[in-house]
Amino acid sequence: MFDVSVIVPMYNARKYIVDCVNGLLRQSLDSVEVIIVNDCSSDDSMKLCKKHFGNNERVQLIDQPRNMGPGAARNAGIAVARGEYIAFADSDDAVRPDAYKAMYDAAKEADADVIHVTGALIQTVDDAPDNLGMLTDDKLYRVTLDEGDRPDKLTILSDNVEDRLKEWHLHHIHWSIWNKLYRRSFIEDNNLRFGDTKMAEDQVFCLGCLLKARKYAKLPGEWYLYRIGGASLTRGQKQVKTLINALTTQMKITKLIDDTVKGVPYLESNKSKIDEIKTYVLNLLESSYIQPACGKIGAKELYECKELKELFNNNFGDLSDFALFEFLNSHDDVKDVIDVNEMLNNPSFWKSRKEAEEKGAQ
């Protein structure tokens, strides 16, 4: 039994994985295990892990039977986790040494099912080292993930589900999975798992945790170092693949939301609130991924896109031509859409924010 199990999905991460795992093993909280789930990497990531960690009793190495995506990899990690609490980290990121001690101590103090850290650290330089933990504070931006009021101490949220849902809609509770600590028994008791979608599976998982947690607590701080332009699923993909992944996710996400919020009494008696959640997530996929991708692909290429036609044929049967026509008719003239993900994935954006804040503080 460990205090914390950190689950790390891995796909072609040979450049970062050893430094990432070493950083997790060097946490000031001694009782931490690391679970590396290899999602059928085509490089020698797993070979490196076996070489460096194969005999370490605090490391579990798991091979997926086929490439199934990060959600399935995280589920595989949950199934074998031995920690009282669970955390998630990406294979190209880093975690400061005192992170999990601060989070675990807060969880025990609050008797919380979920500890939600309000901040993170983001690089402001293009040439970040392979070991992100080597970046000094002058090359990092301390970002507050949650909008709205920012607690200056450990704060337990209201246990009113309606209040929590309002906070979620207002972006006061950030949906990233890596800034949280989850009680394992809470995850198991509520059968909380990641869906098989390519996108937004983390957001829906976090929503389920928010709505079902007996005690959900916010902890101010910044311990997680998030790599920009790294190897995570939505970074650096070709626009067609991004478009197909986002549309496929839209087609699956409503059922995933239904399954995730099932058993929440407030939502069982207020079905319209579930529809609002679905609309919010569908619109997020539309504005963040689909519209920017369509704008960059262009009308001519959209109409000739074989992958798009195949997707609609597979999902709409006899209505595929009509459904594709409706989609193209509403997306073939998308122009000048701000690609928020591209903006946030640029170190220069965070550098300028840091400089502006430092200038304002003078």
Secondary structure as GFF3:
##gff-version 3
##sequence-region A 1 362
A	DSSP	beta_strand	2	10	.	.	.	ID=ss1
A	DSSP	alpha_helix	17	25	.	.	.	ID=ss2
A	DSSP	beta_strand	32	38	.	.	.	ID=ss3
A	DSSP	alpha_helix	45	53	.	.	.	ID=ss4
A	DSSP	beta_strand	59	63	.	.	.	ID=ss5
A	DSSP	alpha_helix	70	80	.	.	.	ID=ss6
A	DSSP	beta_strand	83	88	.	.	.	ID=ss7
A	DSSP	beta_strand	94	95	.	.	.	ID=ss8
A	DSSP	alpha_helix	99	110	.	.	.	ID=ss9
A	DSSP	beta_strand	114	117	.	.	.	ID=ss10
A	DSSP	beta_strand	119	123	.	.	.	ID=ss11
A	DSSP	three_ten_helix	132	134	.	.	.	ID=ss12
A	DSSP	three_ten_helix	137	139	.	.	.	ID=ss13
A	DSSP	beta_strand	140	144	.	.	.	ID=ss14
A	DSSP	beta_strand	155	156	.	.	.	ID=ss15
A	DSSP	alpha_helix	161	169	.	.	.	ID=ss16
A	DSSP	beta_strand	180	183	.	.	.	ID=ss17
A	DSSP	alpha_helix	184	189	.	.	.	ID=ss18
A	DSSP	alpha_helix	201	212	.	.	.	ID=ss19
A	DSSP	beta_strand	216	219	.	.	.	ID=ss20
A	DSSP	beta_strand	224	226	.	.	.	ID=ss21
A	DSSP	alpha_helix	239	261	.	.	.	ID=ss22
A	DSSP	alpha_helix	265	268	.	.	.	ID=ss23
A	DSSP	alpha_helix	271	285	.	.	.	ID=ss24
A	DSSP	pi_helix	286	290	.	.	.	ID=ss25
A	DSSP	alpha_helix	291	297	.	.	.	ID=ss26
A	DSSP	alpha_helix	299	303	.	.	.	ID=ss27
A	DSSP	alpha_helix	306	316	.	.	.	ID=ss28
A	DSSP	three_ten_helix	317	319	.	.	.	ID=ss29
A	DSSP	alpha_helix	320	331	.	.	.	ID=ss30
A	DSSP	alpha_helix	340	344	.	.	.	ID=ss31
A	DSSP	alpha_helix	347	361	.	.	.	ID=ss32
###
